[in-house]
Amino acid sequence: MSPAARPLLRIPVGVVVERRQADSPWIDFIWRGIGVLPDEPEMAPWTIIREEEGTTLFYAGSATVDLYRSEAARYRDNLATGAPSIWVVLIPAEGTWPYAIGAVTADPAEGEAFTQAGANLVEAVPMPEALHQAIENFIAEHHVEVEFVKRERRRADPEALARRHHEGGHE
């Protein structure tokens, strides 16, 4: 991995997942990420946090929100929305639990890219204040405004195709 591809900051978080009883003849439960906890709680993955009326909340495990200098503008845009989000990605898993934590990101474009795999569950959840502050500090330290420069178009040359020479001597 090149030094440029390494995250400059890794923020540990805990992921909270909801399992809700489905009102469907085809599936028993609906799963979705519903939040992140600042830091990593001292709980085993898939610990039940709360159960009530067909809904169970689990601490699914820990992950990191990785911050890269090259994505600082996207983090800034996320914070500028007024309701910043963290994207929780759950991927299908074999074993005891039907999903595993695939990723947790503050980059809206990366969060959207994870939706391309049809089996992934991707949820934008509210960003905790502790993450908001850490990301704001990261942006202040690492974001460099890049001035937009519009390219000048070259004028079309209508005779360019007429002057083309073909290989093999055939015109």
N, C-alpha and C positions, 0 to 999 in steps of 0.2 A: 504494500500500500504506500503510495507516495505521501510525503509530508503534507501536501496540499489537501489530500483526501481524508486526513485524520481530523476528527472533531477537536475544536479548541476547548470546548467545555462539554462535560457530560453531567447531566443533572439526574440523579436517581429519583424514581417515582414508584409508587405502588399503584396497581391497576385494579379498579373495581368493576365487576361484571354482574349484570343482572340476568337471571333466568326467570322467565315469566311463563306460566301455564298458557298454552295456545288454545284458542277456540277453533280447532281445525281437525278434520278427520285424518289429515296427512302427517302432521307433526305433533309431538307432545309439548315441546317447549320452544320459546323464542329467546334467543341469546343476544345480548348487546353489551358493549362497553358503555358504562355510564359515568365514569369519572376517574381521576387520578388523584392520588394522595401525595402531598409533598414528602419527599424522603421515602425510605423503605421501612414499612412497619415490621415489627418483630413478630410476624405470623408466618405460618407455613402456607405455601400456595394452596389455593382452593379451600381456604378456611371460610366457613359461613359467617357472615357479618350480621345478617338479619333475615328472618323469615316471616312473611305475613301474607295471608290470603292468596296463595298461588304464586307468589313472587319471592325469590331468594336472591340476596346479594352476597357475592363472594369476593374475597380478596384473592384475585387470580394469580398474583405474583408480582415480581419487581421487573422494572425495565429502566432504560435510560433515555432521556431526551438529549440527543446529540446536537450540538450547535456548531455550524461551520461558518467561517468568515464569508464564503462565497454566497451564502443564503441569507445574510443579514438583512438585505432589502425585503425579502419575503417575510421574515420575522417582524420587521417594522410594519409592513402592511397588515399583518395579522393583528398586531397590537392596536393599530390605527382604526380598526373596525369598531371599537367601542365595546365589543363583546369577544375578546380574544379566545381562541380555542386551542385545544390539544387534540390531535387525531389519534385514536386508539384503534389498532389493527389487530383483529383476532383471525388466526388462520386455522383451517381444519386440522385436527390432530387425531391420531390413532391412540387408543388407550382408554383410560378411565374417564377423561374429560373430552368433550367433542371439539374443544378449541384450545389453542395455545396463544400466548401473546406473540404477535409477529413483529410489531413495532409500536413506538409511541413517538410522535413528532409534533413540532411546532410550525413546520413548514406546510402551508396550505397546498402547494403544488405536489409535494411528496404525499400528503394525505390523499389527495385526489388520485394520484398515480396508483395507489394501492387498491383503488376500486376497480381497476382494470381486470384483476383476477376475480372472476365471478364468484368464487367460493369464499373470498375474504369478507369479514364483517368489519366495516370501517365506520366509526362514529366520531363526530366532532363533539367534544365535551368541553365544558367551561374550564378555562385555565385558572388554576389556583393562584392566589396573590403572590405566594412565594416564588412560583415559576415566572409570573409576570415581572416581578422585580429583577430576577436573575437575567431574564431575556432582555429587559430594558437596559440593564447594565452592560450586557454583552454587545448590544447594538451601539450604545454610546462609545464603547471602546473599539469596536472592530468595523463598523459600517463606514464605507467610503462612498460618497455620492459620485456616481458616474454621470457625466454630462451626456445627454443624448445628442448625437451628431447625425443629421440627416444626410444621406448620401446623395450626390448629384447624379442624375441619370445621364448616360451618354445618349446623344441623339441617335435615332435610328438611321441606318444607312440602307435605303431601299435597293441599292445596287449590290449589296454584299452577297446575296444569293446568286446573282447573275455572274459574278466573278469567280465562283467556286470552281476549282479544278478537281477532277476525279482521278483516282489512281487507275492504272491500267490503260490509259490513253483513250478511254471512252468518254465522250461528252454527253 
